[in-house]
Structure formats: structure tokens, C-alpha cells
Amino acid sequence: MKIADIVRFLEGWAHPSLQESYDNAGLLTGDPAWDCTGVLCCLDVTEAVVQEAADRGCNLVVAHHPLIFKGLKRITGRNYVERTVIDAIKKDIAIYAIHTNLDNVISGVSGRMAEVFGLTDIQILAPKTGTLLKLFTFVPRAQAAQVRQALFDAGAGVIGRYSDCSFNTEGTGTFRAGEGTQPFVGEKDQQHHEPEVRVEVVLPQYRQSAVVAALLAAHPYEEVAYDLVPLANAQPGLGAGVTGYLPEALEITAFLALLREKFGLQLVRHTPPTGKPIRKVALCGGAGSFLVSSALAAQADAYVTGDMKYHEFFDADGRILIADIGHFESEQFTIDLLAEQLAEKFTTFAVLKTGIITNPVRYYL
């Protein structure tokens, strides 16, 4: 199994196009053509994690946080990032980061938080827009089925949990084949009227090249008419944060106790009680202050995240309980998530979880 195969699987789960503009997800070191000897999953890549990978026979580290986040103008070992990059290259260890793209899928970081917390009816908190296209094409009636199937096979026509979705309208196409053409139907230099089907399908933007290639390969015309139109629709299952419901409403003390138990917390920073029981919960792994307004708009009773600043707690405004459980603590189960997904897909080599706690924050209690 090549490292490229693991990368292809991860990018099918959370495509790099879903990462935020400031991010640096993807293969950061190593050669995708290498044979994979094993995978070590972690949140953060440090020198100790690279050594652990080498000691345990893994030449691929799959991390949530990118080791290389900002541009490196020199690599001299002056900080832990540069030292870790040097060490990984010396030891022939590839590093792959799956960061905000994994934050932006419902089966990713925040979705796993919701599962750990025991929530039901999990939905995206802030749906991501601008990721969809609609393809229109015009096909002779007899070939419409084969063209539709080619589009579906290439990744078009998926809406939520439904696949093979299309809309089809019958009409008449006209054309005149000029000099040097080989028309599929009709005669040269004569206007032709052909019964056609207008086929419409939606597709993710990152599948555009594959879908258009499939269309051109399956379509019988030598000149294929098609349009691609950007959609403002949100793509189901994509976006930041999630919401869900507790099995029953809890008073604040019981809610905070459950939070401490499920996430193994030493402490929880939170806003004053709202006086309302908590049933609907919004969550975001990592630094989630940017979603407070979305949690309020979703009418969540509580919002659980990390890295809230002092003044940001005021945004609760007595309408919601904000609970800051810490950055590492909110994302800790991402290691399990990565390992489970990879182990289920790849059975010919070891998929391991790091034994190193990379959380740089300590608490004095």
C-alpha cells in the first residue's frame, strides 16, 4: 500500500478544498510513492511523535494540526517546527495533516465530540456555502441514461443521503454540422433537429474535473454543450460545528458534571447560568469563538468549545451557557476517529494511536 493510497482515502473523506484559506492541510513531508509501513495518528506532530513513529515502525504520521502552518523561509532547527521537519526528513517519515477540512465535515472533529457527549439528531451548526456547482448538458434521448450514469459514477448527483439525483427535461436541439465535422446524427451542411434531454446534476466543486471528463467521454457528440453554474446552496453535511440534543434536559450543575466526565476534564470555564435547563447543545472542536453567534441563532442552550477569550464570554449575554473545555480537550477524540477510519479501510499494516500527550497546557489545581 502506497502513502498515496492513504492520502486518497483521507481526501475522499475530507477534501482539501474544504479547508479554510489560512490553513495548510495535506502532505507536508515525504513521498506519496513510498510504501506505507504503518500509520501513527496524533493531534500534534512534535519531535517526540516523530521518534515514536520511527520506534513503532510507522513511516506515516497522520495529524490533525499541520506541523507547517506558516511559511518556512529557512530550516535551521531554531524551533520545534524546524527541528521536527528536519527529523522527519532524516527518518523518511511522511507527515499528513487533516485540519480544518476535517472540522468542516459532519463526520469529523465536532461530530465526534457530539458522539462522545451522547447527543442525538446531530446537524451542522454553520453550513458551508459556495462548494456546489450545477451541471447542465444536452444529450440525445437514446444516450441520456448512459451519460447520466457516467456523471453519477464520477461523483455528481449526490444530495445529502440521496445519490443518482438528476432532473431531466425533453426538448429539441438544433445544429448545422460544418466542414471537417463528423456528426453523430444529421448530415453536413444541413440544419438538424434532434430530440434531446436536458440533464441537470449538482456536484461538489472539487469533483468538477472528474465529472466534466466523464461527461466528455460518455457523450456521443464530438462537440458537447454543457454549462457549469455556481450554487449558493449549502452542501448537506459540510460546515463548522454541530448541534445535537441530550437525551433529557439537565440543570447546569448536572450538565457541567457530565461534560467533565465525558471529556475527562480537570476544569471547565463557563459563563453564568442562564436559569434554563440545557437540552440543545452546540459544539465546535478547537478554537470556536467565531461560532457563538451561530450557536445563538440555532437557539442552543449551551455552546461547548475551546480557546474563548475573556471579552468573548460577554457575547453569551445571558442567553446561552458558553463552556470552554480547552483546545486539546475538545479535539482529543480526533485521534481515535482517525485511527478508526484508517484501520477499517486499511488492514495490511498497523494503524496506531500516539501514546504521547502533546497538550502544551498544564493546570495547577
N, C-alpha and C positions, 0 to 999 in steps of 0.2 A: 504494500500500500504506500503510495506516494503522499508526501505532505500536501501536494496539490489536491489530492482527493479529499483530505480533511478540510482544507480551505474551501473547496467547492461545497461541501456539505454545510459548513458553518454559514457561508454566504447565501445558501438557499434558505436557511432558517432566518437570518437577519442580514439582509443585503447591505453592503457598504453604502449604497445610495441613501439609506435611511439614517445615516449618522448626521449629526449636526455639523454646520460649516466649520466650526472651530476644532473639530475632533481629528484624530489620526488613527482610526481603526484600520486593521488589515495586517498583512505580513510585514513585520518590522525588521527582522533579521532572518537569514537562512535562505535556502534554495528550495523552491517548491518541487523541484525534480528529485529531491532526496527521498530515499526510502524512509518511512517512519518506523522508528524502533520503539516508540512509546510516547504517550502524551501525559504531561503534568498540568493539571488545572489549578488556577490560582486567581486571586483578585489583583495582586500587585506583583510585578517582577522586580526582584532585588538580587543582589549578588548571592545571597543565601539560597534563593529559589533556583537560580541557575545551577549552583553547585548541587542542590538536591536533585534536580533533573538529571544531571550527569551521573550522580551516585546511584540513581534508581533506573538508569538505562533508558531515559527518555530524551529524544533529540528534538522534541517539540513542546514548547510551553504555550498553553492557551490561557490568556489572561483577560480579565475584564478591563482593567485600566491600561492604556497604552504606556509603555516604558518611555518611548519617544513621543512627547506631546508637543513641545515647541521645537522649532528648527535647531539642529546642531550645526554650528559653524566649525567646530573643531572637536576632536575626541581625544583628549589627553589624560582622562582619568581624574579630573579635578573635582567631580562629584559622583554621587552614587549612580546616576543615569549613565554617565560616560563609562564608569568602571564596569557596570553591568553589561553594557553593549560590548565593550572590549572582551569581557569574559565569555559572553555568549558566542561571539565570533570565534574566539580561540578554541572553544569547546565544540564548535559545529552544532550549536543548538539554535533552532529556529524559534522565533517569538511571534505569536499571532495575538492581536488584541481585538476583542469584540465588545465595543464600548457603547456609545450612545445609540448605535444601530440595534443593540440588544435591549437597550432601555425603551426603544420605540416599537417593540412588538409585544403583544399581549401575553405571549408565552415566555417573555423574558424576565428581567430583573424584578420589576414591580409585580408582575403576575405571580412569580414565585413567592414574594412577600405575602401576597394575599392568600395563597395556598397554605403557607406556614401558619398564618393567623386564623385560618379556618373560615374564610369568607366565602360566600356563595354569590351567584349572579355577577361574576366579575366582568367589568366593562372598562374600556379605555376612558381615562379622565379627560385628556385634552387631545382629541383626534388630530392626526396629522393630515394636512391637505396638500394639494399640489404634487401628488405622487402617481396620479392616474392619467391615462390617455384613453380616448375613444378612437377606434379604427373603423372607417367606413370603406368598403370596397364593393365592386360591382362584378358579378360573376354570371356566366351563362347558367341558366336554370339547371341543366343536367349535371354541371360540375359544382354546384353550390355546396353539396354535402361534403365532398372531398376537401374543398377549401376550408369550410368551417372546421372540419376535424383537424386539419393541419394547424389552424390557428389555435385551437384548444390544446393540441399536443405541445405547442410552443409556449404555452403559459397564458394565453388570452382567455377571456370568458369566465373568470372567477369572480364571484361577488359573495363575500362572506364565506359561508359554508356551502355555497352552491357553485358547481362547475358547469362547463359546457353551456354557458349563458350567451345568447345572441338574440338579435332582433332582425327579422328578415321581411323585406318588402319587395313585391314583384313589380316590375316595370319594363320599359323598353329602352335599350341603349342604341345609339346610332353612331356610326363611324364610316369613314371612307379610307380604305387602305391605299397608301401611296406607293410610289416607286421604291423597290428594294424591300418591300414587306413580304411577310409570309402569313397572311391572316389565318387564324384558326377557323373562322367562319366567314362567309361572304366572299365576294370577288373583288379583285383590284380595280381601282378607279370607279367603283360603283358604291353609292351610299347604301349601307346595310342597316337593317333594323333587326335587333336581336333581343328576344325575351331574356331578361336578366333578373337577378336577385340582388338587391342591395343588402349586404350583410354588415351588421354593426356589432362590435365587441369592445369591451373595456379591457385594459391591460395595464400592469404596472409599468412605469416609465423605464425601469431598468431592464424590462423584457422587450423593449422596442426593437432592438437589432434582431433578436432571435425571431420575433413574431413577423417582422417585415420579410426576413429571409425565408421563413416558412411560407408566407403568402406568395412570394415571387416564385418559389419552387413548385408550389401546388397549383397555381393559377394557370389556365390553359393559354391565355393571351400573351403575346410577346411584348405588348405594352400594357402594363397593369395599372388601372386607375385606382387610387386609394387616397384617403385623407386621414391625417392624424390630428386630433384636436385635444388640447389640454383641458382637463376637468377640474373644477373647484371642489368636487365631492371629496369627502374624507374616505379613505380606504378602510373598510372594516378591519379591526384588529391592530391598527397601526396608530401610534401616538404615545404621548408621555403620561406616565402614571396610570393608576387604575382605581376603580371604586368597587365596593362589594358590601355585602351585608353580613353582620354577625347573626348566628342562629337565633339569638334573642337579645333584646336591648339590655345594656349594662349601665349601672351608675359609674361615675368617673373612677372611683377607687377600684372597683372590680375590673374596669377596662384597663387601667394602668397596671394592675397586678397581672392580668392576662398578657399584656404587652411585655412585661418583664419576663414572664415565664416562657413565652413562645420564642422570644429573641435572645434569651439568656443575658438580660441587661443588668448592669450594676446601678444605673440611674436613668431617669427619663426627665428631660427638661420639657416643661409644658406651660401653656397659658392657664389663666384662672378658669375654674369650672364655669360652664355656661348655665348650669342648672337644669340642663336637659339630659335625658338618658341617651346613650350612644348606641345606634344601630347601624347606620350607614357610615362606612369608613372609606376615606381616600388615602392612598399610599403612593409614595414615589421613592425608589431607591436612590441613595446618594444625596446630592445637594438639590433640594426640591423647593426652595423658597419661591421660585418662579411660578409655581402651580397653586399658590394659596388662593388666588382669585378664582381659579378653575374649581378648586375644592368648594369654595363658597357658592359658585354658580351651580354646582352639582347638588347643592343642599346637603353636603355631607355633615355629619355630626362631629366627626373628628378627622384630622389630617395627620398622617404619620410619615415623617421623612427625616432627613439629616441636614446638618450644616446651616441651621437657621441662625441669623444674626439677631442681636438684641432688638433693634428697631423693627425687624420684620415680625417679631411676635405681636407687635401692636396691630398688625393687619388682621388679626383674628377678630378684633373689635367686639368681643363678647358674643359673636355669632357662631363660633366653631372652636373646638379644642384643638390646638396645634401641639403635637408631641414630637420633639426632636430626640431620636434614639441614637444618633451618631451615624456618620457616613459608613464606616466599616460595618457597623452592626446592622444597618439596613440592607447591606449588599452581601452579607456573609454567606447566604444560602445560594448565591450565584455560583459558587464553586461546585456545590452539589449538582446544580442544574446543568452546568457544562459537562461534568463527568457523566451524568446520567444520559444525556443526549448522545454524547460521543460513544459511550460504552454500548448503548443499544444499537448504534449504527455500525460500529467497527468492532469486530470480535477477534481479529487476528493479531492484536497487540494490546499491551496493557494501557488502560486509561486510569490514571491515578489522580488523587487529590493531594495538594500540598499539605504537609504537616506543620508548616511554619505559619505562625500568626504574624501577618505583615502589618497589622494595625499600629500606626506610629503613636497613637493616643493612649495615655495611661491615666487612670483615675486614682486619686488619693482619697480614701473614704475613712 
